[in-house]
Amino acid sequence: MTPTRGGSEGADQLFALQRRERLMDQLRLHGAVRVRDLARDLSVSELTIRRDIAALADRGLLTRVHGGATLPSPLEHEPVRRRRLATPAFTIGMVVPSLDFYWPHIVSGVRNAAAAHGVNVQLRGSSYDQAEDRRQIVRLTESGQVQGLLLAPNLEGPGMHEMLDWIGKLPVPVVFVERQTPEWTPTPHQMEWVRSDHATGMEMAVRHLHTLGHRDIGLVLSKGSPTSAHLAVGWHRSCAALGLSDAFLIRESVALDVPGHRRIIADILDGCRRSRITALIVHSDPDALSIVQYLTEQGIRVPDDMALVSYDDEVAHLADPAITAVRPPRHWWAARRSR
């Protein structure tokens, strides 16, 4: 029994070494890693990944944070007495329009990147409302505890210029997150921003369907989403490059909680039949799930009778059948921006 057990332990140690090398490769590449993501990618339990992180932390190769790990900071090696007397850590305030679906991934990316640099993050949730945005921003700035702001304000509608004027006069630097001032905005309104390249993401979806042989493709954009404008740019650009018609573009919200969503979906599918559409790209996942559910009820098979790609990839895998989806790099952008 002893030789057998010893051989098994040797194999386990070798596998652990390979696993930890993979973990460190991801950490060097991205600056931060998450236990959940590593467990999924390596097909092991989250407990196994936590043990790996603990072992590597004991060797000083990484720093454990809630839910994952970051690269070690030079600040960690300062004497305790000196650290206590040092200037308080830099703190960034962050205001996001929602704490559901898309935004938790972005917040996680921000926190991982901040932890890697010894920065604190104070998070406040808002809504897609300019008055509420202002209320939460004021609470952060008046606290006197933040030295910078990451904001995702509502820049839609007639109040955009007033909002930009007000933000431009805040007492601390501001960077927009997943928001961008229009190119024609006067210079005083130009601000730093970072966002996912949604236009390129849309091009990926169109080219994927084109590769599968689809030549009549439609697009359903969620009404009122700031992302929709960027997706439309990618739609027109990719259709022009591939010689496809970009005429079938519907701006409607059809998620299950939208009143009358079944009637709206029925009208969209009638338009698909008239235009001989064989594939749809839908933003976002809740809308795509609603359409798939309706198609299934009508005996329309996905993808045999109608191919479908969702732009979001939050819950696309929960559909039956699971939906092909394009996933914006939500939790990586902050880490990349910080380097």
N, C-alpha and C positions, 0 to 999 in steps of 0.2 A: 504493500500500500504506500509506503514512503516514497519510492521512486516515482510512482504514478502521481502522487500529490505534488511532489517537487516539480515534475514536468509541467503539470497544470499551472503551478504558480509561475513558472518561467514564462509560459505562454501568456498568462494574464499580465505579467509585468511588461512584456514586449508590446502587447496591445495597448496597455495604459500609456507607454512611452509614445507610441505612434499617435494615440489620441491626443496626448498633451502637446505633441509637436503641431498637430493640426490646429489645436486651440490657440497656440502662440502665433501660428501663421496668420490666423484670422485677426488676432489682436493687433499684430504689427500692421496689418493691411488697413484695418478700420479704426483702430484706436480704442475700441470698446467692443465687448461681446456680451450676448445675453444667454443665460442658462437654457432657456426654452428653445432658442434657435439652434444652439449647439447640440442639444439632446436630440432634436429632430434630424438635423443634418448627419449626425454620427450614429443615429439609430440606437441610442442608449438612454437610460433613465436620467431624469434631471438630477437625482441624487448622485449618480456617477459623475456627472459634470461638476456638481458642487464639490465633490471630493477632489477632483482634479484641480479645480481652482484653489481649494484650500492648500493642496500640496505645493502648487506653484507659488502661491502667496507666501508660504513658509520659507521658500527659497528666495523671496524678494523679486520674483520675475513679473509679478502683476499685483494689482490692488483689487481686493474684493469690494464690490459695491452691491447695493440691493438689486437682486435679480441678475447679476452678471459680474463682469470684471473690466478693469481699464488698465492701461499701461501705467506703471508707477510714476509718480511725480517726484521731482527733486525735493519738494517741500516735506515729503514723508521722512527724509533722512536728516532733517534739522533736529537739533537737540530739543527736548520737550520744553525746557525753560525758555529758550529763544522763541519757540513757536507761540508760547503764551503771551509774550511781550510784543509780538509782531502786529502789524496793522491788520485789522479785521479783513477777512476774505472778501474778495470782489463778489458782488451779488448782482445778478441780472433778474429783472422782472419779466414775466412772460404772460401775455394775455391771448388766449385762443378762443374761437367762437363756439367751440363744442368740446365736450370731453368724451364723446362717443366716436366709434368707427375710426375715421381717418386720423384724427388728431392725437390719440394716445401714442401712436407709433412715433409721431414727430416729437412729442414731449419726451418720450423715452430717449430718442436720439439726442435731444438737447441735453438732457440730464447726464447721459453717458459722456458726452463731449465735455460738459462742464466739470464733471467729476475728474476727468483726466487732467484738467488744468487747475484744479483746486478752486473752482468757482461754484458759488451757491446759486440756486434757481428758486425764485418765488413765483409760483404758478397761480393764475386766476382764470377761471372760466367765465366766458361771456356768452353772448348769443349773436345772431346775425343782425345786430341792431346797433346803430351808431351811438345812441344815448347810453346804452349799457356798456359799450366799449369805453366811452369816456369815463363813466363811473368807475370802472375797474382800473383804468390807467391812472386816474387821479388818486385812488387809494394807494397805489404803489408809489407814485412819486411823492405824495405828501407824507408817506411814512419815513422818508429820508434814508431808507435802507438800501436802495438800489442805485447802482452806478451806470445802468444801461437798460434798455428795453428791447424785447423781441415781441413784435406785435403782428396780429393778423386781423386788422380792422375791416369793417364793412366799407368798401370803397365804391359801392354801387349807388346809383341814383343821383339826384340833384344835390345832395349834401356832401359830395365827394370833395369839392374844393375847400369848403369850410373845415372839413375833417383834416385835410392835409395841412391847411394853414395852422390849425390848432396843434397838430402833432409836431409840426416843424418848430413850434415855439416851446416845446417841452424842455425842462432843464437838464435832461440827460440824453445821450446819443440813442438813436433808434435804428433798428434794422427790421424791415418787414419780413415776415415768414409766410411763404406761399401766397404772397401778394406782391404786386408790382405797379408802380405808378405808370400811367399811360405815357408813351414816348413823346406825345405832344405837350405834356404838362410843362408849364413854365419852370425855369431853372430853380427858383426858390423851393419848388415842391419836389425836386428830384431827391430821392433818398436811397440809402443802401437797401438792397433787398436780396433775398435768396429764395428760390422756389424750384420745384421739380419741373423738368422739361416735358410738360404734358403734350406738347405738339409732337415731339419725337415719339412719345409713348403711343399716341394715336397712329402715327405712321407705322409703328411696329404691328399694331393690330390690323391695319389695312393690308400691309404686305404679307402678313401671315395668311389671311383669307385669300389673297391673290395667289399665293403659292399653292394653295389647296385647289385652285381652279375656279374660284368665284370671280365673276366679272360684273355682277350687278349686286352692289353692296349698299346697305342703308345705315344711317346713323341716327340714334335716339339720344338726345342730350337732356340731362336733368335740368328742368327749368329753374332759373335763379341761382345756379351754382357758379361761383367765380371761376371754377376750373373749366367750365364749358367754353368760354371764349378761346382759351388756349387749345382745347381739343378741336374746335372748329378750324383753327389755323392749320393744325396738322392734317385734318381731314381734307381740306381743299388742296393743300400742298401735295399730299401723297396721291390723291386721285389724279391730279394734273400730271404728276410724274409717271404714273402707270397707265395713263390714257383711259381712266374710268370716269363715269358720270358721278358728279358730286351733288346731284339734284335732290336725292332723297335724304333730306336732313330734317328731322322732327325735333322740336324743342317742347317736350312735355315730360312731366313727372308722373310716373305710373307705378310707384311703389304701393304695397298693399294697403298702407294707411292713407292713401290719397283718395278723396271722395270721387267716385265714378271712374276708378282706374280700369275696370273691366271694359267699359264702353270705349275709353281712350285706346286701350290696347287693340280692341276689335277694329277700330278705325285705322290704326297703324297697320294692322295685318291686311286689311282691305287694300290699303295703298301699296303694300308689298306685292300683293297678287297682281294688281294692275301694272306695276312697274317691273314685274318679274324678278323681284328681289329674292336672292337665295341665301343671303347672309346679313345679319344685323350686328352692329357694334352698339353697345348700350352703356351709358354712364348714368347711374353707378350700379353697384351690386344689388341694392334693394330693388331697383327698377328692373334689372336683368332677371332676378329671381321671380319677380311678379310676372314677367313676360313668359319665362319658361314654364311656370305653373299654369298659366292660361293656355299655352301651346299644348301642354300635356293633356289638359282637360278636353281640348278640341281634337285630340288624336293626331296632332302634328308632331312628328318625331324630331328630336334634337340630338345630333346635328344632321340626320339623314334628309329631312324635309326642309329644315331651316337651321343653318349654322348660326352660332351666336358667340360673341366675345364680349366680356364685361370689362369695363375700364374701372378698376378699383382694387379688386382682389382682397376684400375684407371678409366676405362670407360666401364667395362664389363656389367654394368647395362643398357647401351645404346643399346646393341644388341637386335635384335628381332628374337627369344626370348632372354631374359636376360640370360647372361652366369653365371654359377656357377664359383666362383673365390676364390683363396687363397690370402689373403691380408697380406703382411709382415707388422710388427708393426712399420712403418716408423716414425711416429711422437711421439712415446713413448720412443724410445731407448735412446735418449739423457737425458730425465728426469730420467730414471731408472739408467743410468750410473752415473749421478751426485750425487746420494744418497749414 
